[in-house]
Amino acid sequence: MDVDEILKRYAAGERSFQRVNLQEAELTNANLRGIDFSNADLRQTRLGKTNFNQACLRETNLSEAILWGIDLSEADLYCAILREADLTGAKLVQTRLDKANLIKASLCGANFNGANLSGCLLFQADLRPSSDQRTDLGYAVLTRADLSYADLRAACMHHANLDEAKLCRADLSRRIQWGDLATDLSEASLQGADLSYADLNGAILRKANLQGADLTGAIVTDVDFQGAIMPDGTVHD
């Protein structure tokens, strides 16, 4: 089945395209709201600026896909494979990404507000700002997610749930090249998180909960800990 046939069937009201093989296909600027591409092979596809709002992409393989500016709001990507995918500027508001593989993915400027990334693999993922917007992980659920070595400089992560997340050697430092923006973890929950050897230089952790977190070797220069619950349970003044 090729792209033209899928578009024709979708226009006729069909929504189920499970296990379809569209490897290396181009399907940009299309409206595929609510489509079911679960278990599909979409490796190296070009899906930029396509509307996948409320789509089902459970266990779909999107490795190395070009997904810049895509709308995946409220979509279901449970256990999807997005290894080395380009999601720059993507919209993933309230998207289900639990247990998804986003290793080495480019997520610059993506909007994950309220998304579920529990158990997600984000090892070496790039979550820096894009040229026009910050990566937004506000209110996102990242419990037990693996963000080891991830680049989170200047990301917005206020109220995010990072309980038991792995942030070993992650870069959450402040950088002046993006308007002197600090990584914002205000009121985030980091209970039991592994922040060992992470760079938190200049980060905002106001009223964050770090109880039981591992800060071994972490760089905490100029971190705003005002009102934060520290690893030992004390409240920082």
N, C-alpha and C positions, 0 to 999 in steps of 0.2 A: 504494500500500500504506500503510495507516495503522498506528498504534501497536498497536491491539487485534489486528490480524491478525498483526503481527510477534510479539507475545507468545504468541499461540495457536500459531503455527508453531514458535517456539522451544521451547515446552512439549512439542511433539510430536517434538522432536529435530532440527529444522532449525537450521543455524547460518550459512548463507551468505545474506547480504542485501546483496550488493555493489551499489553505485550507487543505492541506495534514496534517495528524497527525503523527508526528514522535517523540512524547514525549519519552524521555529517550533513544533515538536511538544513535548509534555511527556511525559517518561518517567522519573519520579523513583522512587527506592527500589526499583528493579527488579533482578533478578539475571539478567545477560546475559553471564555468564562464557563466554569463548571465542567470542563472536559475531564474525562477519566483516562489518564495515561499511566495508570498503575502498572508496575513491572515492565514498563517500556524501555527500549534501548534508545536513549537520546544522547549518546556520547558524541561530543564534538559538534553538537548542533548549534545553530545561530538563531537564538530566540529573542533577540533584543527588542525591548519595548512591546512585547506581546502581553495581552491581558489573560492571565491565568488565575484570576480571582476565583476563589472557592473551588479550584481544580483539585483533582485527586492524582497525586504523583507518588503514591506509596511504593517504596522499594524501586523507584525508577532510577536508572543509571544516567546521570547528567555529567559524568566526568568530562572535564575540559570543555564544557559547553560555554558559549558566549551568551550571558544572560543579563547584560547591562540594561538598566532601566526597566526590567521586567516587573510586572505586577503579580505577585504571588500572595497577596493579602488573603488571609483566611483559608489558604490552600493547605492540603494535607500532604506533607513530604516525609512522613514517618519512615525511617530507615532508608531514605533516599541517598544515593551516592552522588556527591557534588565535589568530588576531589579535584582540585585545581580548576574549578569553575570560576568564571568571571561574573560576579554579581554586583559589580560597581553600580551604585545608585539604585539598586533594586528595592522594591517595596514589599516587605514581608511582615506587615502589621498583623498581629495575632495569627501568624502562620504556625502550623505544627511541623516542627523539625526535630522532634525528639529522636535520638539515636541515629541521626543523619551523619554522614561522613562529609565534612567540609575541610579536610586536611589540605593545607596550602591554598585554600580558596581566596580569591580577592573579593573582599566585602566592603571596600572603601565607600563611605557615604551611604551604605544601605540602611534602610529603616526596618529594624526588628522590634519596634515598640510593641510590647505585650506578647511577643512570640514565645513559643515553647521549644527550647533547645536543650531540654533535660537529657543528659547522657550523650550529648552531641560531641563529635570529634572535630575540634577546631585547631588541632596542632599546627603551628606555624601559619595560621590564617592571618590575613592582612585586613585589619579593621580600622585603619587610619581614616581621616576625613578624605573626601574626594575634593575636587577643585571647587565645588560649590556648596557642600553640606557635610555635617559631621555624621559619623556612623552612630545610629541611635539604637541602643539596647535598653532603653528605659523600660522598667517593669517586665523585662524579659525573664523567663525562667531558664536558668543555666545550671541547675543542680546537677552535680557530678559530671559536668561537661569538662572536656580536656582542652584547655586553652594554653597548654605548655608552649613556650616560645612564640606565642601569638603577639602581633604588633597591635596594641590597643591604644596607642598614643592619641590623646585628645578625644577618645570615644566618650559618648554620653551613656552612662550606665546607672543613672540614679534609680533607686528603688528596685534594682535588679536582684534576683535571687541566685546567688552563686554558692550556695551551701555545698560544701564538700567538692567544689570545683578544683581542678588542677590548673594552677596559674604559674607553675614553676618556670622561672626565667622569662616570664612574659614581660613585655615592655608597656607599662602604663604611665610613662613619664610625660611631663609637660614639655612642649616644644614650641618655640616662638615662631616657626615658619607658618603656623596655622593661626595667626592672630593671637599668639601666646595663650592658646586654649589648653586647659588642664583636663586630664581624664577625670570625669565626674562620676564618683561612686558614692555620692551622698545618699544616706539612708539605705544603702544596699545591704543585703545579708550575705556575709561571707563566713558563716559559722563552719568551722572545720575545714576551710579552704586551704589549699597548699599554695602559699605565696613565696615559697622558698626561692631566694636569689632573684626575685622579681624586681624590676626597676619601677618604684613608685614615686620617684622624685617629682615633687610639686603636685601630686594628685590630690583630689578633694575626697575625703572620706568622712565628712561631717555626719554624725549620728549613724554611721555604719556599724554593723554588728560583726565584729571580728572574733567573737568568742571561740576559743579552740583552734583558731587559724595558726598556720605555721609560717612565721616570718623570718625563719633562719636565713641569714645572709641577705635579706631584702634591703634595697636602698630606700630609705624613708626620709631623705633630706627634704625639708620644707613641705612635708605632707600636712594637710589640714585634717587633724584628728579630733576637732572640737566636738564634744558630745558623743564620740564613738565609744562603743564597748570593745575594750582591748582583749587580746587573747586570754589574759588571766581573769577576765570578768569585771575588771575595774572600768570605770567610766572616765575617759580623758577629759580634763577640764579645758 
